[in-house]
Amino acid sequence: MDAIRGLERRLYPCKEIDCNDYEKFPLASDEEFAYMESECTDASMVHVFPYVRNREEKYVEIYIYDVMNPGFIRFIILDGYRFSIDDEDRFFEYIGLKYDDKSVGFERFAAFSREVFKVFPHWHYIKYYFRGLKEAFTHMYYASHIGPREILYKAGLNYLAFILSEVDSYNVMGTNPESILDAPMNLLRILNEPPLAKEYMCESALFEKAKDVYKKYSSCLTEKTLSVGQWKYLEYLYDNDGLFAGYPFMRSLFNRLKDSGRFELEEYRKYITLRDQLPIKIKKKLPKPDEIENKASQLETIRDYYEDEELNQMIAERKDCGLYAYDGEKYIIRYPESSIDFCLEAFNQGNCILDEYIEDHAERETTILFLRRKEAPERSFVTMEITNSYRINQVYGKGNSFPPKEVYEFLCEYAKARWLSYNPYKLLSPYDDPDDELLDFFDELSDIYESDDIQERISVDRNNTGYIQLCFEDCFPELFDDLQLLAG
């Protein structure tokens, strides 16, 4: 027995239970023993069978089968009682085994836990995953009899109660959580999360720092508990003169960090720093936690491409060609002018052109174009790709969604004007699921676009078709690239 448990036993006298009192606590039924024996087929493991006995005297009965000790070992947890010293040592020895060394069925443990909730509400038992047998049984045992752990468990501080013997110092004679752990109750609720409890409660210097952080920022708190990310955000402010990525406390960021951890916090720091460094305007609204890693990575890519002068020159040369640019009545089609245009389109639309297409476009392997509303030419709307075989290959709105039907109608006009292959059905991937209206529209066009031969499929309106004088280099850019290499 460790010294802490020994001290608590001396300071808090309590009746000891006789787990072998079969008259007061009858053994399991024959059917239950038959079931337990049938489950003990793996001799390499210790098998655990817990039961709630909702009789005149309510108690928890736990059977443990250990091949090294013939027969079943029984423990009884009853309100107002504790184990003998020997039983307590043996109990914690068994429940302290690693999960892989002990077995309790998931469904069996779930059914048992539901009974504990119902029969012993005053224990303030919580939902423990079946791999957390040690935490669950420790909770039941200490919540059933007087002591500092009972006070913590019944105050909802289950994890602090579980690691109490590891805490650097505490008041064994305390009568409430604040006096036991010498901290405000709201701070204790925050530190009741396993990662924070282990970090701050087991070292006095860090625990004192946690108190200082709480004292400085308690006025910012609106919830009783915080996520690890929220607490680490406050600690970062405390350590850096009240600034995070150059900003004082931001309520919007603090709220975003709910249910987030250290990783998301670091990604937000990276994102805000890069956003403020880049010479382009990016919305101040922070991305959601499940988006932040991707958004921060995109800003890193934007920074790298922005500094790539050769790439920007190649993109600008493609724009100057202007072969596929077009002005319609409601929509226009424009080339990206620089890597920044690519980056903003990817950022605003949530697509992959930054990762997969920017270099291919610059090197003339494909063509990426921006389709915009004429009334809002600077606002991202639809991103499209035209292959080197003059086919409209991809057309997507924000988040790779389907644009409105009117966009596909406009592309009919555009394909004729620029003599492009265009079949709306071929824009669909096996994973796409357009709405019925859009599918009906595609059906209307299906007869027109049956053939892959461009002249059979599109009847060119010569009166409304623009013409561009092409030179040999426009048609065979790769040949001229090779000639330039030879000349160099």
Buried (B, 14 or more C-beta within 10 A) or exposed (E): EEEBBEEBBEEBEBEBBEBEEEEEBEEBEEEBBEEBEEBBEEEEBBBBBBBBBEEEEEBBBBBBBBEEEEEBBBBBBBBEBBBEEEBBEBBBEBBEBEEEEBBBBEEBBEEBBEBBBEBBEEBBBBEBEBBBBBBBBBBBBBBBBBBBBBBBBBBBBBBBBBBBEEBEEBEBEBEEBBBBBBBBBBBBBBBBBEBBBBBBBEEEEEBEBBBEBBEEBEEEBEEEBBBBBBBBBBBBBBEEEEEBBEEEBBEEBBEBBEEBBEEBBBBBBBBBBBBEEBEEEBEEEBBEBEBBBEBBBBBEBBEEBBEBEEBBEBBBEBBEBEEBBBEBEEBBBBBBBBBBBBBBBBBBBBBEBBEEBBBBBBBBEBBBBBBBEEEEEEEBBBBBBBBEEBBBBBBBBBEBEBBEBEBBBBBBBBBBBBBBBBBBEEBBEEEEEBEEEBBEBBEEBEEBBEEEEBEEBBEEEEEEEEEEEEEEEEEEBEEBEEEEEEEE
